[in-house]
Structures are given as structure tokens and as C-alpha cells.
């Protein structure tokens, strides 16, 4: 019984890491204070992952210059792309 539990523990940890990586936004730098942030596909199109990353890059605040949404019913969820500029 104990060996079965120990065998499943690493798999459970790996599954949690994989799931956490799926909800992270990705950013690329355009110029000195401008970034492009792409969120993963989230049901309902929540902007929380983009806001968290924008607050990391711009601790004194930011302004969203452009926002686009990609709604794909086959893949499920809405991907949101922001272009932001730090204040």
C-alpha cells in the first residue's frame, strides 16, 4: 500500500507543475517600456494572468495600448493579447 502511494506522489507533482505552466502568460519586450503579453486560452477570457504579469514588469503602473481576443471554439477558451506601456 505504501509503495503505491510513493509511486503516485511524483506523478501528482508533475501534473501540478504542468497545470501551473498552462495558466501563465508570456511576455515579449517591444521597446524600453512597451511589452506584448499573451495569455493562455482560458474559458471566459479572464485577464488575471495578463494583469499579474503586467504588474511584475511595471510596478509603478501600466496602460493597455491594445487588446485583442482570439476565441477558438475548437481549442476552447479565449486567448487575450495585450500591448502595454509602463508609466
PyMOL commands that set and color helices and strands:
alter all, ss='L'
color gray80, all
select helices_A, chain A and resi 2-22+48-57
alter helices_A, ss='H'
color red, helices_A
select strands_A, chain A and resi 26-29+34-38+62-71+78-86
alter strands_A, ss='S'
color yellow, strands_A
deselect
rebuild
show_as cartoon
